Amino acid sequence: MARPPVGLYIHVPFCVSLCPYCDFVVVAGAAARGPANRLGALAAALRTELGLRGDALDATFGAPGWAGRPALDTVYLGGGTPTLLPAAEIGAILAVVRERFGVAADAEITIEANPGPDERGDASALAAAGINRISFGAQSLAAAELRRLGRRHRPADVANALAIARAGGIRSINLDLLYDIPNGSFATWTESLEAALALEPDHLSLYALTLDDPDAEGLTGPAGDHLPTTRGARQWRDRAIPEQDEDRAAAQYLHAVDRLAASGWHGYEISNWARPGHESRHNLAYWERRPVEAVGPGGHAFDGATRRWNAAHLGRYIEALSPSTGAEPHLPPGGSDTLDHGDAAAETAILGLRTDRGLPCSAAAEPPLDAAFDWGIDNRLLVVDERERIVLTTRGRLLSNELFRRLI
């Protein structure tokens, strides 16, 4: 059954340059910088889509503030590098969000940024626009690894970005870090993690570098939610994959689990740790399968029953919402998928197990998922904790994909 959104995701696809490992919907070059950039066109299209999505929600659930239509608890501007948009454009987008969706007084409003001085945005202006959480794509604090990944910033830029964000009034700061970097080492990972902790962020997201092939997976067609992989990126990945190592990745992850637990960090999800009170409310909405609206190229929405996405192509997105012919704006191309009972049950189990809350024991008794739960318990990937909930063990977090494949 469809429900009104508790969160909103806004995708801003621009980056100064493309990182060869990245599969997000990203557009670089002249569209992102210079006299022919499309920042203003994208911002205008986003405002129009917000209005059209708001109209649809009004018709189904009533205006924001009615009993059946709560104000948003979270807003997340992701990318790409949303901080390439001028702060005034971000403020104008958020003004439309407040008008058409309603935003709770204590809502979490996040923006993603790169740490480089020409990409991080103006922290004070962002805070004045309503941003209260920022997520920096640090990826590593080792200079050689940053060069290996094709990143533009240096380790010192991460420290500077965090300090400036604090001084500018951003009250919650996340750092993204990658492990299993090609030709990386355990020692470099531990040093990078220590350097990150020394900066005293509020949240850490630690991800194993995955090098997928969205073209082979059929995700890059006209209605696809991914862009085709460039030839250069494909060549980089072909060289990088043999330089990754599963055993090294496991050791790096286990070290992080122990080191962060010893320092009082809350490992509330497989890849996410927070200081108390700084868990990402937006991401928790996804893991709890709560409804989230989405706008922008490649944006994914969920209303509790159906998953919907916008196609990734920037030009077709802007043309739909700002037609060059003078026609009326219309929703951009994309697709949708309504989950049946079995798919929804499997998704609920997988997303629930990603978090430290886990699942109620009753979930393990429901066929056909019960066999997978039995396998997980027998192989020490799952355990029933003192709350009588089923949770992943640390071994289970490492091998979660083995379990999740059995749940699908």
Buried (B, 14 or more C-beta within 10 A) or exposed (E): EEBBBBBBBBBBBBBBBBBBBBBBBBBBBEBBBEEEBBBEBBBBBBBBBBBBBBEEBBEEBEEBEEEEBBBBBBBBBBBBBBBBBBBEBBBBBBEBBBEBBBBEEEBBBBBBBBBBEEBBBBBBBBBEBBBBBBBBBBBBBBEEBBEBBBBBBBBEBBBBBBBBBBEBEBEBBBBBBBBBBBBBBBEBBBBBBEBBBEBEBBBBBBBBBEBEEBBEEEBBEEBBBBBBBEEEBBEBBEEBEEEBBEEBBBBBBBBBBEBBEEEEBBBBBBBBBBBEEBBBBBBBBBBEBBBBBBBBBBBBBBBBEEBBBBBBBBEBBBBBBBEEEEEEBEBBBBBEEEBEEEEBBBBBBBBBBBBBBBBEEEBBEEEEBEEBBEBBBEBEBBBEEEEEBBBBBBBBBBBBEBBBEBBE
